[in-house]
Amino acid sequence: MSPAPAYDVVVAGGGPAGCAAALALVQAGRTVLLADPGTGPPKAGEALVPVARLLLADLGVDRSVLGAGHLPCHGNLSAWGSAELHAVDFLHDPYGHGWHLDRGLFDRRLRAAARAAGADLAERTAVRRPARQPDGTWRLALRDRSRGDEERTVRCRWVVDATGRGAAIAVRAGARRRTGDRLTALHLTLDPAAQHDADGRSLVESDQDGWWYTALLPSRRRLVAYFTDPDLPVAGGRGAERFRDRLLATRHVVGRARPHGLTHLPPPRRAAAHTAHLDRVHGDGWTAAGDAAAAFDPLSSQGILTALYTGLSAGRAVDARLHGDRTALAGYAAQVATARTAYRHDHRVVHARETRWPDRPFWARRQQHPPPDARTLPHTLHTKGRTSP
């Protein structure tokens, strides 16, 4: 007889999706190991939409996670479809303001909340060589970077893949990754301004080959990012001068960036920002959540919201499946599919509103099939948050 599994579920990945899944499972009475590899470049800064407060409250962590250390975001500015700047504020949003996150702090607090709720937390630890056993359990190798890549073996009944866009476990189990575009981010974090910068709103500005994003971070440094396709000339190389010249040509972003200093810029960093999804989000003993299941263009401002939603939903579905409900995972897959359908519609609507450069490759690729109602929507780049997509 095979030994009993050490855990009901191992969650691979300690970002928002993995933490949400772990919290949901622990709250359901499951034994959970949350493994966070802690690899990859640190997140420079991300926004959280107001409605995310509901998901964090469902997980019981809204007060502990959204405490001091983040910067309130009271609205968004956009120059999209015209050179004029338009504002959307959160004054009348029923969920209050949003946040510019200290992303490292946000993730650490989520992991601490999962551990406080009862999950075993393995930090700087990656899940390796997942192997399905004849008795239906998993055998996993855990590689601990804090101990010189020392490995140990654990067993579990189910695995949640929250490893990000690579979807390492799902792909190894036979799922296929589908990409919808090749969007790439070139980004820099600028030093704090000499004088206090009080405008906490984010700003988006389109140009002929992509679009710009800037926001003040809780550290009072400023994030500046340019989103384009990697095969376009503007994305070639990583030269600071090329990036700086493009930034100086903007109408609105440069005004926010200049007080932070633009004389000596380092080369921008690159990050994947493309739309992607798995052809299936669950299989024999595994379920994917967060970017592993579906990754969205940052223009939607839905990345962390979607991660929390899919993590929570995946955790509940896995618990139901372990209780014997064979429809639970199909229901979860339908939730992810509905979220993707809504995202695709919103993505097409937003890009169809930018008509100034129809012959430029970046825009032509995204405007092949504009929806019929593209010109009737409110002038906002940010889709309304959904707790039930």
Stockholm file with secondary structure:
# STOCKHOLM 1.0

chainA/1-389         MSPAPAYDVVVAGGGPAGCAAALALVQAGRTVLLADPGTGPPKAGEALVPVARLLLADLGVDRSVLGAGHLPCHGNLSAWGSAELHAVDFLHDPYGHGWHLDRGLFDRRLRAAARAAGADLAERTAVRRPARQPDGTWRLALRDRSRGDEERTVRCRWVVDATGRGAAIAVRAGARRRTGDRLTALHLTLDPAAQHDADGRSLVESDQDGWWYTALLPSRRRLVAYFTDPDLPVAGGRGAERFRDRLLATRHVVGRARPHGLTHLPPPRRAAAHTAHLDRVHGDGWTAAGDAAAAFDPLSSQGILTALYTGLSAGRAVDARLHGDRTALAGYAAQVATARTAYRHDHRVVHARETRWPDRPFWARRQQHPPPDARTLPHTLHTKGRTSP
#=GR chainA/1-389 SS CCCCCSEEEEEECCSHHHHHHHHHHHHTTCCEEEEECCCSCCCCCEEECTTHHHHHHHTTCHHHHSSTTSEEECEEEEECSSSSCEEEECTTCTTCCEEEECHHHHHHHHHHHHHHHTCEEEETEEEEEEEECTTSCEEEEEEEGGGTSEEEEEEEEEEEECCCTTCHHHHHTTCCEEESCCCEEEEEEECCCSSCCCCCCEEEEEETTEEEEEEECTTSCEEEEEEECTTSGGGSSCCHHHHHHHHHTCSSHHHHHGGGCCSSCCCCEEEECCCEEESCSEETTEEECGGGTEECCGGGSCHHHHHHHHHHHHHHHHHHHHTTCTTHHHHHHHHHHHHHHHHHHHHHHHHHTCCSCTTSHHHHHHCSSCCTTGGGSCSCSSCCCCSCC
#=GC SS_cons         CCCCCSEEEEEECCSHHHHHHHHHHHHTTCCEEEEECCCSCCCCCEEECTTHHHHHHHTTCHHHHSSTTSEEECEEEEECSSSSCEEEECTTCTTCCEEEECHHHHHHHHHHHHHHHTCEEEETEEEEEEEECTTSCEEEEEEEGGGTSEEEEEEEEEEEECCCTTCHHHHHTTCCEEESCCCEEEEEEECCCSSCCCCCCEEEEEETTEEEEEEECTTSCEEEEEEECTTSGGGSSCCHHHHHHHHHTCSSHHHHHGGGCCSSCCCCEEEECCCEEESCSEETTEEECGGGTEECCGGGSCHHHHHHHHHHHHHHHHHHHHTTCTTHHHHHHHHHHHHHHHHHHHHHHHHHTCCSCTTSHHHHHHCSSCCTTGGGSCSCSSCCCCSCC
//
